[in-house]
Amino acid sequence: MKRIFLFLLTNLAVMLVLGIASSVLGINRYLDAQGLNVGMLLVFSLFMGFTGAIVSLLMSKPMAKWSTGAQVINDSNDPMHRWIVGTVARFAQKAGIGMPEVAIYDGEPNAFATGAFRDSALVAVSTGLLQSMTREEVEAVIGHEVAHVANGDMVTLTLIQGVVNTFVVFISRIVGYVVDRLVLKNDKDAPGIGYIATTIVMDLVLGVLASMIVAWFSRQREFRADAGAASLMGDRRPMMHALARLGGLDPGEMPKSLAAMGISGRPSGFMALFSSHPPIEERIAALQQMKASR
């Protein structure tokens, strides 16, 4: 409940700040007595679509630590912590990225990577993961998260989110204007109830479709991160074993803002279209089809 509350609170704060900023900059004045200024609407849509996504990315590391209670262990002298940090360092060097911050958080089996930059990311594993897996399997999971960082997945998904957000804002307001002026014949200078109601409905409908698009891209990134873990370890079997074990474990609920970067989820039925992770079986099958490492 705390994680969901923090997620909603953060998003509300971002939207409030963006609303105030767009008003101060004057880019929200795309409707006037002359009608709809498409150029200004596009500027507004780009601002709202990309700025929110970029701000969320820039805030991802501190928000991840705050929402999960993750404790950074880079300087810890605990033997287990030293092994985890050493594993991350080894994979980071092999992947050609800067050393990430490494953290542990209390929770069911899961892990995630986040951060705006490849050379200053955060890789975190849960206590449940460490207690439920062999060291080789934990290494595979860490390799998966390092691969996410090396592949630039956080930035890629942010850009995709920005693009779909822009389309949602732009199209919903175009449709709202058409309904208000052409269908309901509102001839007043200010937008009428038709514009407001239609825009809200279109934001919701298009927002659902946008979530499906982003989730599809995220699922493709998971396959690539699995393959990256196999490459970093020089063997696909540990990642396959880790996934098989996760298939029999509760992966734990991730904060929504971090779900796409976690190691596991459990999509099923229609909701699978909104899942950031493919089914475990499909991920194992994809690894089986890889050529054996030499």
Residue pairs with C-beta under 8 A, 6 or more apart in sequence:
2 67
3 67
3 68
3 253
3 255
4 255
4 256
6 63
6 66
6 67
6 255
7 67
7 255
7 256
7 257
10 56
10 59
10 63
10 257
11 56
14 52
14 55
14 56
15 52
17 55
18 47
18 48
18 51
18 52
19 28
21 47
21 51
22 28
22 44
22 47
22 48
25 47
27 40
27 43
27 44
27 47
28 44
29 37
29 40
30 36
30 37
30 38
30 40
30 41
30 44
30 173
31 37
31 177
31 190
31 191
31 195
32 189
33 189
35 177
35 181
36 173
36 174
36 177
38 174
41 170
41 173
41 174
42 170
44 169
45 166
45 167
45 169
45 170
45 173
46 166
48 165
48 166
48 169
49 162
49 163
49 164
49 165
49 166
49 167
49 168
49 169
50 162
50 165
50 166
52 165
53 158
53 159
53 161
53 162
53 165
54 158
54 162
56 158
56 257
57 116
57 154
57 155
57 158
58 116
60 114
60 115
60 116
60 122
60 154
60 257
60 258
61 101
61 114
61 115
61 116
61 121
61 122
63 255
63 257
64 70
64 112
64 114
64 122
64 124
64 255
64 257
64 258
65 72
65 103
65 122
67 255
67 257
67 258
68 105
68 107
68 124
68 255
68 258
69 105
69 106
70 103
70 104
70 105
70 122
70 124
71 103
71 104
71 105
72 101
72 102
72 103
73 81
73 84
73 85
73 102
73 103
73 104
74 85
74 99
74 101
74 102
76 82
76 85
80 130
81 104
83 135
84 102
84 104
84 125
84 130
84 138
84 142
85 102
87 138
87 139
87 142
88 99
88 100
88 102
88 123
88 142
88 146
89 99
91 142
91 143
91 146
91 232
92 98
92 99
92 100
92 146
92 149
94 232
95 146
95 147
95 149
95 150
95 228
95 232
96 150
97 118
97 119
97 121
97 146
97 149
97 150
98 117
98 118
98 119
98 120
98 121
100 113
100 115
100 120
100 121
100 122
100 123
100 146
100 149
101 120
101 121
101 122
101 123
102 122
102 123
102 124
103 122
103 123
103 124
103 125
104 124
104 125
104 126
104 127
104 130
105 124
105 125
105 126
105 127
106 126
106 127
107 126
107 127
107 128
107 252
108 126
108 128
108 249
108 250
108 251
108 252
108 253
109 126
109 128
109 129
109 132
109 133
109 246
109 249
109 250
109 251
109 252
109 264
110 125
110 126
110 128
110 129
110 251
110 252
110 254
110 262
110 263
110 264
111 123
111 124
111 125
111 126
111 129
111 141
111 142
111 144
111 145
111 262
111 263
112 123
112 124
112 145
112 254
112 258
112 261
112 262
112 263
113 121
113 122
113 123
113 124
113 145
113 146
113 148
113 149
113 154
113 261
114 121
114 122
114 154
114 258
114 261
115 121
115 122
115 149
115 154
116 154
116 155
118 149
118 150
118 152
121 149
121 154
123 142
123 145
123 146
123 149
125 138
125 141
125 142
125 145
126 252
128 249
128 252
129 138
129 141
129 263
130 138
132 245
132 249
133 141
133 242
133 245
134 241
136 238
136 241
137 238
137 241
137 242
137 245
138 242
139 233
139 238
140 229
140 230
140 233
140 238
140 239
140 241
140 242
141 229
141 242
141 263
143 228
143 229
143 230
143 232
143 233
143 239
144 225
144 226
144 228
144 229
144 239
144 242
144 263
145 225
145 261
145 263
146 228
146 229
146 232
147 224
147 225
147 226
147 227
147 228
147 229
147 231
147 232
148 154
148 221
148 225
148 228
148 261
150 228
151 221
151 224
151 225
151 228
153 221
153 224
153 225
153 260
153 261
154 261
156 217
156 221
157 214
157 217
157 218
157 221
157 260
160 213
160 214
160 217
161 214
164 210
164 213
164 214
165 210
167 206
167 210
168 202
168 203
168 206
168 207
168 210
169 203
171 202
171 206
172 198
172 199
172 202
172 203
172 206
173 199
175 198
175 199
175 202
176 191
176 194
176 195
176 196
176 198
176 199
176 202
177 191
177 195
179 194
179 195
179 198
180 186
180 191
180 192
180 194
180 195
180 198
181 187
183 194
184 192
184 194
186 192
186 194
186 195
211 274
212 273
212 274
214 260
215 260
215 273
215 274
215 275
215 276
216 273
218 260
218 276
218 277
219 275
219 276
219 277
219 278
221 260
222 276
222 277
222 278
222 283
223 278
223 283
223 286
226 239
226 243
226 283
226 286
226 287
227 286
227 287
227 290
229 238
229 239
230 236
230 238
230 239
230 287
230 290
230 293
231 293
233 239
234 293
235 293
236 287
236 288
236 290
236 292
236 293
239 287
240 284
240 287
240 288
242 263
243 264
243 280
243 283
243 284
243 287
244 280
244 284
246 263
246 264
246 280
247 280
247 281
251 262
251 263
251 264
251 265
251 266
254 262
254 265
259 265
259 276
260 276
262 276
262 277
264 277
264 280
265 275
265 276
265 277
266 275
267 274
267 275
267 277
267 278
267 279
272 279
277 283
